[in-house]
Amino acid sequence: MLEISVLSIIERISLAALLGGIVGWERDLRDKQAGIKTHLLVSVGSALIMILSTYGFHSMIDHENARFDPARLAHGVISGIGFLGAGVIMRRSDKKVSGITTAATLWVVAAIGLCVGAGFYAPAYIVTFVVLVNAFILRAIESRFFYSSGYVKLQIVDSEEPNFFGKIITLLGDYGIIMEGVKFCEYKESEVDFNCLNIIIFVKYKQNGCIVDFIRHLNSLQGFRVIDCNDKKVLLKNGEK
């Protein structure tokens, strides 16, 4: 007959919380929709369901009308986690979708929680390590050698200034940034300024440093003001609120 001690339950739930929280911490660093709290809860919940599936029905093992299958509830976790993943995926524009990586990490921490709940610790540690390598090391390689997509929202204070768009295009070329598209956007109350024009420029760039320098240069020009960016940390580095 399968049994588990209270100490072992506490150990497994705590470990699931730790590993899920580590993955969520990385998402929090990126200012994503699901962070430490969400990933921790998914991992802990998965561990709890796995413990329940393995040990919660031990009294029914020898029952003639019952079939013991610990994988049933685990299968439900993997299938049901999709509703959380769908909730964090957002379409920002015609060419930009965000939240896919966060949805994937939610799915992974569910699997990590199931492993911990089943007492299968080694795979849980290994997968957590792989997720962190993917998040930090591969992300750095990607930003160094591959293009990242984003947007910069500008406010043109003096919309009657001649060839203001030409200045922006010239600056983009100087910093090695590719312009993918332009869209005129609506005002927010906090953005309203007399005789101004708000536009969003969708861009591709290789290094975060170039987009920071580009925004800093734009802000130094008379008549231009950056009021939003896809990466909030870029604005904070640049001194924007």
N, C-alpha and C positions, 0 to 999 in steps of 0.2 A: 504494500500500500504506500502511495506517495505521500510524503509529509514535508513540510518546510517550517523552519523555526521563525519566530518573530524577528530575531536578530538578522537572519538571512534576508528576510523581506525588507528590513530597513536598509541593509547593505545594498541590495539590488536597486531599490527605489532611489537611494542617495546617489549611487553611481550613474544611474540613468539621468538624474537631474544634472549632475556634473557634466557629463559628456554632451547632453543636449544643450546645456547652458553655454558650453564652450563654442559650439557651432553657432548658437544664437548671438553670442558676443561678437563674432565676426560680422554677422549681418547688421548688428547695431552700429558697428564702426562705419558701415557703408550707408547709414541712415535709411535702411530698408523698412518695409511695412511690418515685417515679422522679425522680432529681435529675440533677446534672451528669454523673456517671459513666455512667448509663444512656443519657441523651440523646446524650452524646458518642460512645458506642460505636455507637449506632444510626446516627448521622450518618456516622461514619467507615466503618462496615460498608457502608452504602448507597453511599458514594462509591467504595469499593473494588470493589464489585460492578459499578458503572457503568463504571469504568475497565476492568475485566476484560471486560465485555460489549462495550465499544467497541473495545478494542485487543488483548485477549487472544487473539482468534481470527483475527487478520488473515492468518495463513498459510493459512487455509481459504477466503478470499474467492473465489479463482478455482477452487476445487475443484468438479468437476462434480456431486458428490453432496451438497454442503453448501449450505445457505442461510444467508446472513449477515443477522442481525436483532438489532441492539443493544437493541431494546426488550424482548426476551424475558426476560432476567434482571431488568430493571427492573420488569417486570410482576410477577415473583415476589416482589420486595421489597415492593411495595405490598400484595400479597395476604397475604404471610406475616407482616407486621408486626402483624397482628390478634391473634396469640397473646400478644404483649407487652401490647397495649392491654387485652385481656380480663383479664390478670393484675393490672392496677392498679385496675380498677373493682371497688368493694366496696359491698355493700348494708349500710348501717349501721342502718336501721330501716325500718318500713313506708313512710315518706315521705321517706327520705333515702338518696341514692346518691352516693358520692364516687368520685373518680378519673376522671371522664369527661373533664375538661379535660386531665389528664395523659396519658390515652390519645390524645387528639387531638394534643397536642404531639409525642408519639412518632411518630405518623403523619406529621406535618408535617416533623419533622427528617429522617425517612427520605426525603421528597421533596427536602428541601434538600440532603441528601447526594448524591442522584442527580443533581441539577442541577450541583453542584460537580464531581462525578466526570466529568460530560460536558463540563465546561468552560463551562457556561452560568451565569456568575457573577452577572450582573445580577438575574435572578429570585431567586437564593439570597439576595442582600443584601436585596432588597425584601421577600421573605416573612419573613425574620428580623426586619426592622423592624416589619412588620405584627403579627407574633406578640408582640413586646415592647409595642407600643401596646395591643394587646388585653389583655395581662397586667397592665399597670400603669395606663394611662389609663382604659380602659373599665372595669376593675375598680373604680377609685376612683369613677367615675360611677355604677356599679351599686350600690355600697355606700352612696352618698349619696342616690340617688333610688329605689332598689328594695330590697325586703326580702331579707335573707340568712337562710338556715335554719341552725340549729345545735342544740346541746344543752348543758345545764349539769347536771352530776352533783353532787348535794348529799348531805351527811351530816347528818341531824338528830340531834344528840347526845342530846337529851332527847326521846324520841318521845312522852312523855306530856304534853308541853306543850300546853295547850289552844289550838285554832285556829292551829296553826303554819302550816298550808297557806293560811289566809286572809292571813297576813302576806306570804307569798310572792306571792300573786296581787295584793295591794295594791301591792307593790314593782314587779311587772311593769308594772302600769298606770302607775305614777309615771314609769317610764323609757321608756314607749312601746314596750314589748316585748310581742309577742303569744305566748300560750301555745298550742301546737299539740297537745300531748299529755303524758301523764305515765306513767312506768313504774317499778315497784319493781324494783330490781336486786340481784344477788347480791353478797356480800362478797368482797373480796380480803383476803389475810392482812394486808397492810399497812394496810387500811382498817378492820379490826375494832376497834371501841370498845365499851365497856360500855354497854348500854341505848341503842343507837342504831338509826337507820333510814336506809337509803340509797335515794334516788330519783333518777330522771333526768327532767328537764323539757325537752321539745323546744320550742324557741322560734323566733320570727322577729323580726328587728330590722333597722333601717335603717343604723345607724352602729356601728362597732366601739366607739366611745367609750361608748355607752350600755350595752353589755353589760359593759364593764370597770367602769363605775361601779356597775352593778347587783351584780356579783360582790363588789366592794369593800364595798358596803353590807351585803350578806348576811353577809360574814365579820365585819363589825363587830357584828352582832347576837348576843346570847347564845343558844347552842344550835344555831347554824347554821355549817356549814363546807363550802366548795366544794372538792371533791377531784378534779374532772376537768372538762374543757371541750373542745368540738370544736376550738377554736383554742388550741393550746398557748401561743402568744405572748401571748394574753389573760391566762393564768394567770401567766406570767412578769412581765408588766407589773404585775400585781396583787401580786407578791411571793410567789406560791405556788411550791413546788418540784414 
